[in-house]
Amino acid sequence: MKAISPVIATVIIVAVAIAISIAVALWITGMTSSFTGVEKLEIVNAYATGNAANGWTVTISVKNTGTKPATIDNIFINNKPYQDYTNVTANPDVATTSVTVDAGGSLQITLTIGNNSGFSSGQTISIVIHTASGGQYPATVTLP
């Protein structure tokens, strides 16, 4: 009886090892993807009301369309944290207490911009919602 040559035996062993390693890699990838989630905030609506004499109210509706909760830790207006402006407040106050939006959940954020805050009617402002994981979700609003 004749045995398999050492070269063929080595090729078979290497092929089996590669097949097993590919199967293990796919199995581990499948397991880790089930444990990791994604936050994805979507700005559903953003608008401003008010006037230069009395100030403005900017309302932002946010929905988390991701698979894990998103924690909002700050809001930027024209690339500057809102709390750095004079007479600008947010409800909820995300600079003091981070606000979490659960997966599939919604949140309404109200920015109150006072009349002596340095903004003017007709000005377009850039608003960016920043999350604890580093996500940035922009919206643009023109003050009436």
SEKEVEX-765864 format. One record per residue (C-alpha): x, y, z; residue in three letters; residue number from 1. Coordinates in nm, 3 decimals. Layout:
X | Y | Z | kolnu | tilum
X | Y | Z | ala | NUM
...
***
This chain:
X | Y | Z | kolnu | tilum
0.000 | 0.000 | 0.000 | met | 1
0.132 | 0.336 | -0.099 | lys | 2
0.103 | 0.648 | 0.131 | ala | 3
0.034 | 1.012 | 0.040 | ile | 4
0.343 | 1.206 | -0.053 | ser | 5
0.464 | 1.460 | 0.207 | pro | 6
0.398 | 1.753 | -0.031 | val | 7
0.032 | 1.659 | -0.086 | ile | 8
-0.015 | 1.599 | 0.287 | ala | 9
0.123 | 1.947 | 0.363 | thr | 10
-0.107 | 2.109 | 0.105 | val | 11
-0.411 | 1.932 | 0.255 | ile | 12
-0.317 | 2.035 | 0.611 | ile | 13
-0.266 | 2.401 | 0.505 | val | 14
-0.599 | 2.404 | 0.316 | ala | 15
-0.786 | 2.264 | 0.618 | val | 16
-0.616 | 2.517 | 0.849 | ala | 17
-0.713 | 2.807 | 0.620 | ile | 18
-1.072 | 2.685 | 0.597 | ala | 19
-1.100 | 2.656 | 0.976 | ile | 20
-0.946 | 3.001 | 1.031 | ser | 21
-1.191 | 3.160 | 0.785 | ile | 22
-1.484 | 2.990 | 0.959 | ala | 23
-1.364 | 3.111 | 1.302 | val | 24
-1.312 | 3.468 | 1.173 | ala | 25
-1.665 | 3.480 | 1.030 | leu | 26
-1.809 | 3.340 | 1.353 | trp | 27
-1.626 | 3.599 | 1.567 | ile | 28
-1.732 | 3.882 | 1.333 | thr | 29
-2.093 | 3.771 | 1.364 | gly | 30
-2.070 | 3.764 | 1.743 | met | 31
-1.910 | 4.108 | 1.777 | thr | 32
-2.157 | 4.273 | 1.541 | ser | 33
-2.444 | 4.152 | 1.758 | ser | 34
-2.287 | 4.320 | 2.063 | phe | 35
-2.197 | 4.650 | 1.902 | thr | 36
-2.453 | 4.910 | 1.807 | gly | 37
-2.463 | 5.236 | 1.623 | val | 38
-2.596 | 5.571 | 1.732 | glu | 39
-2.751 | 5.776 | 1.456 | lys | 40
-2.932 | 6.095 | 1.536 | leu | 41
-3.154 | 6.240 | 1.268 | glu | 42
-3.264 | 6.602 | 1.275 | ile | 43
-3.631 | 6.565 | 1.188 | val | 44
-3.717 | 6.934 | 1.203 | asn | 45
-3.543 | 7.260 | 1.293 | ala | 46
-3.704 | 7.603 | 1.284 | tyr | 47
-3.688 | 7.944 | 1.451 | ala | 48
-3.963 | 8.175 | 1.573 | thr | 49
-3.952 | 8.520 | 1.729 | gly | 50
-3.799 | 8.852 | 1.633 | asn | 51
-3.500 | 9.075 | 1.701 | ala | 52
-3.688 | 9.282 | 1.961 | ala | 53
-3.787 | 8.990 | 2.184 | asn | 54
-3.536 | 8.721 | 2.089 | gly | 55
-3.580 | 8.389 | 1.911 | trp | 56
-3.676 | 8.036 | 1.997 | thr | 57
-3.510 | 7.763 | 1.791 | val | 58
-3.684 | 7.426 | 1.810 | thr | 59
-3.499 | 7.114 | 1.704 | ile | 60
-3.665 | 6.773 | 1.683 | ser | 61
-3.419 | 6.484 | 1.703 | val | 62
-3.479 | 6.112 | 1.651 | lys | 63
-3.232 | 5.832 | 1.722 | asn | 64
-3.260 | 5.594 | 1.426 | thr | 65
-2.959 | 5.392 | 1.543 | gly | 66
-2.942 | 5.069 | 1.739 | thr | 67
-2.795 | 5.205 | 2.063 | lys | 68
-2.869 | 5.506 | 2.285 | pro | 69
-2.710 | 5.840 | 2.194 | ala | 70
-2.596 | 6.077 | 2.469 | thr | 71
-2.605 | 6.446 | 2.373 | ile | 72
-2.335 | 6.630 | 2.563 | asp | 73
-2.332 | 6.971 | 2.392 | asn | 74
-2.483 | 7.191 | 2.123 | ile | 75
-2.275 | 7.424 | 1.910 | phe | 76
-2.400 | 7.740 | 1.740 | ile | 77
-2.170 | 7.861 | 1.462 | asn | 78
-1.892 | 7.627 | 1.590 | asn | 79
-1.909 | 7.766 | 1.943 | lys | 80
-2.073 | 7.598 | 2.245 | pro | 81
-2.412 | 7.757 | 2.308 | tyr | 82
-2.329 | 7.830 | 2.672 | gln | 83
-2.043 | 8.057 | 2.558 | asp | 84
-2.294 | 8.303 | 2.412 | tyr | 85
-2.452 | 8.574 | 2.623 | thr | 86
-2.824 | 8.519 | 2.682 | asn | 87
-2.854 | 8.179 | 2.504 | val | 88
-3.004 | 7.882 | 2.691 | thr | 89
-3.104 | 7.529 | 2.598 | ala | 90
-3.387 | 7.313 | 2.726 | asn | 91
-3.286 | 7.049 | 2.819 | pro | 92
-2.958 | 7.199 | 2.938 | asp | 93
-2.723 | 6.944 | 2.779 | val | 94
-2.409 | 7.132 | 2.886 | ala | 95
-2.486 | 7.072 | 3.254 | thr | 96
-2.647 | 6.728 | 3.233 | thr | 97
-2.597 | 6.499 | 2.935 | ser | 98
-2.925 | 6.386 | 2.778 | val | 99
-2.970 | 6.033 | 2.643 | thr | 100
-3.197 | 5.951 | 2.351 | val | 101
-3.278 | 5.580 | 2.344 | asp | 102
-3.269 | 5.383 | 2.020 | ala | 103
-3.591 | 5.465 | 1.835 | gly | 104
-3.661 | 5.753 | 2.075 | gly | 105
-3.714 | 6.121 | 2.007 | ser | 106
-3.625 | 6.446 | 2.180 | leu | 107
-3.722 | 6.808 | 2.132 | gln | 108
-3.452 | 7.064 | 2.209 | ile | 109
-3.537 | 7.431 | 2.251 | thr | 110
-3.270 | 7.700 | 2.222 | leu | 111
-3.371 | 8.041 | 2.354 | thr | 112
-3.166 | 8.319 | 2.198 | ile | 113
-3.203 | 8.656 | 2.368 | gly | 114
-3.225 | 8.982 | 2.177 | asn | 115
-2.883 | 9.100 | 2.304 | asn | 116
-2.698 | 8.778 | 2.220 | ser | 117
-2.521 | 8.909 | 1.910 | gly | 118
-2.756 | 8.752 | 1.653 | phe | 119
-2.978 | 8.940 | 1.409 | ser | 120
-3.290 | 8.879 | 1.201 | ser | 121
-3.218 | 8.714 | 0.867 | gly | 122
-2.898 | 8.556 | 0.997 | gln | 123
-2.847 | 8.190 | 0.917 | thr | 124
-2.704 | 7.998 | 1.209 | ile | 125
-2.539 | 7.659 | 1.204 | ser | 126
-2.639 | 7.428 | 1.488 | ile | 127
-2.447 | 7.108 | 1.560 | val | 128
-2.563 | 6.852 | 1.814 | ile | 129
-2.261 | 6.675 | 1.963 | his | 130
-2.276 | 6.333 | 2.127 | thr | 131
-2.052 | 6.173 | 2.389 | ala | 132
-1.919 | 5.923 | 2.135 | ser | 133
-1.802 | 6.208 | 1.909 | gly | 134
-2.095 | 6.217 | 1.665 | gly | 135
-2.189 | 6.552 | 1.514 | gln | 136
-2.533 | 6.614 | 1.366 | tyr | 137
-2.577 | 6.952 | 1.190 | pro | 138
-2.879 | 7.168 | 1.115 | ala | 139
-2.912 | 7.514 | 0.966 | thr | 140
-3.175 | 7.766 | 1.072 | val | 141
-3.244 | 8.121 | 0.956 | thr | 142
-3.364 | 8.360 | 1.224 | leu | 143
-3.686 | 8.538 | 1.119 | pro | 144
***
